[in-house]
Amino acid sequence: MIAYSDGEVRQQFNVCLRARTVGGIARVTDEAREVRWVSPADIDTLEMHPTQRLRIRHALDTARSSPYLG
């Protein structure tokens, strides 16, 4: 459970994958007001909850031979 500073409380679910661009156009949706590709080196500069950052770090861990489930 995550309690945000504005009083919102939610249970978070994340799926993070390593991928590469092969085509198409990134677009905003009802669930995303901004969409962009970001270098892994820039992740620490982005505003996000610490648990989201942890999930991204797990996904980027190239030493991991199997998915992180936890």
C-alpha positions as CSV (number, residue, x, y, z in Angstrom):
1,M,0.0,0.0,0.0
2,I,1.2,3.5,-0.8
3,A,-0.1,6.6,0.9
4,Y,0.6,9.7,-1.1
5,S,1.1,13.2,0.4
6,D,-2.3,14.3,-1.1
7,G,-4.1,11.7,1.0
8,E,-4.6,9.2,-1.9
9,V,-4.0,5.6,-0.8
10,R,-3.6,2.8,-3.4
11,Q,-2.2,-0.6,-3.8
12,Q,0.4,-0.5,-6.5
13,F,1.0,-3.1,-9.2
14,N,4.1,-2.8,-11.5
15,V,5.3,-4.7,-14.5
16,C,8.7,-3.5,-15.7
17,L,10.4,-5.0,-18.8
18,R,13.6,-4.5,-20.6
19,A,12.9,-3.6,-24.2
20,R,14.2,-1.9,-27.3
21,T,12.4,0.4,-29.7
22,V,11.5,-1.2,-33.0
23,G,9.0,1.4,-34.3
24,G,5.8,3.3,-33.6
25,I,5.1,6.5,-31.8
26,A,4.8,7.0,-28.1
27,R,1.5,8.7,-27.2
28,V,-0.3,10.0,-24.1
29,T,-3.4,8.2,-23.0
30,D,-6.1,8.6,-20.3
31,E,-3.6,6.9,-17.9
32,A,-0.5,8.8,-18.9
33,R,-0.2,12.5,-19.3
34,E,3.4,12.2,-20.6
35,V,5.2,9.5,-22.5
36,R,8.9,9.5,-23.4
37,W,11.9,7.3,-23.6
38,V,14.4,7.8,-20.8
39,S,18.0,6.7,-20.5
40,P,18.6,4.4,-17.5
41,A,21.2,6.9,-16.3
42,D,18.4,9.5,-15.9
43,I,16.1,7.4,-13.8
44,D,17.2,8.9,-10.5
45,T,16.2,12.4,-11.8
46,L,12.6,11.4,-12.4
47,E,9.8,12.0,-9.9
48,M,8.3,8.7,-8.7
49,H,7.5,6.7,-5.6
50,P,10.6,4.8,-4.3
51,T,8.9,1.4,-4.8
52,Q,8.5,2.2,-8.5
53,R,12.2,3.2,-8.8
54,L,13.0,-0.2,-7.1
55,R,11.0,-2.1,-9.6
56,I,12.7,-0.3,-12.5
57,R,16.1,-1.1,-11.0
58,H,15.2,-4.8,-10.8
59,A,14.1,-4.7,-14.4
60,L,17.4,-3.1,-15.5
61,D,19.6,-5.5,-13.5
62,T,21.4,-7.3,-16.3
63,A,23.0,-9.7,-13.9
64,R,19.5,-11.1,-13.1
65,S,18.9,-14.3,-15.0
66,S,15.2,-14.6,-14.0
67,P,12.4,-12.2,-13.4
68,Y,12.1,-10.5,-9.9
69,L,8.9,-11.5,-8.3
70,G,8.3,-9.8,-5.0
